[in-house]
Amino acid sequence: MAMYFSLILVIATLVTGTVWLVDKFVLAPKRQLNLAETEAQCAQPLSEEAQRKITQPNGFVETSVQIFPVIAFVMVLRSFLYEPFQIPSGSMMPNLFDGDFILVNKFNYGLRDPVTRSKFWENGDPERGDVVVFKYPEDERIDYIKRVIGVPGDVVIYRNKSLYIRPACAEDAKDCPGAEKVMNDFLATGEYFQFDMPLTRYNENLPGRSHEILVNNNTYQQTRRFHNQPGTVKGEWVVPEGAYFVMGDNRDNSQDSRFWGFVPEDNLVGEAVAIWMSFEFDRPEDSWLPGWFPTGIRFERIGGIN
């Protein structure tokens, strides 16, 4: 849907922009010339109403000229600067909730053509800990949001619900370190629930970045469903060049790289940087309100994303 909207926005900008140019340099001068010729043929000065009728463009041209600056501004803002997204699930709890509306920075990782998504300007690469929006590799019509855990060259291991990372290391390096466990600091249990089971909240200390995660210690790790990368054992992945390994912060309620593989660099949309609005949708089962209608605003959630 986002891809179609981008295409429609580009077409609308091109059409209205073309009309604006033609009117400014061709049609408007002709109307002024017609006005001057008409006034020269009249003994009395024309009324303001008569002048307006001669110089006024037709409805299509007038509308295009008026909306072109607005459409062009929206296209530039949405395509190259910031784009709004809505969080559709709880896979990024406790940092992002269903009902959060976020802003995605689209220039941190370079600029792309809004239709073909080909990059034409390099600016930077995702780092471990970044929260990114990307096109789901198995269906690029769908946007996903997850956290970057592994960058190209990293070895990522997820074993017994513990995360291990060996940073990228040159093949000929003599002192390449082994994979180190990412330490988690216990915070609380029972603040969040999944299928009536309490979730445990930890502070996960990624190299250079820390953030909160949720773990369901009452369920088994779904190792048999893990993506099996050729040449590695299940639960272990080597991040290839031009790709990233991502995971949800709600570790036992997230479909991520553990299950379907890596995110190609070309699929990146941008970095989630802020929550600009957050709605609640909790309601009793007998409520007459439609499911999409918010029941409250969580003002305390508005702000930056950790």
Protein Blocks (a to p, Z undefined) as FASTA:
>chain_A
ZZmmmmmmmmmmmmmmmmmmmmmmmmmmmmmmmmmmmmmmpmbdcdfklmmmmmpccfkl
mmmmmmmmmmmmmmmmmmmmcccdddfbfklcckbcghiacdddfklnopadfklopafb
dfbdcdehiacddddfklmkbccddddfbdghiacddeehiacddddddfklcklccddd
dddddfbehjaccehiacdddddddehiacdddddfkbccfkklpccdehiaehiacdde
hiacdddfblmlcccfklnopadfklpnbdcfbdfbdcdfbdcfklcbdfklcfbdcfkl
gccdZZ
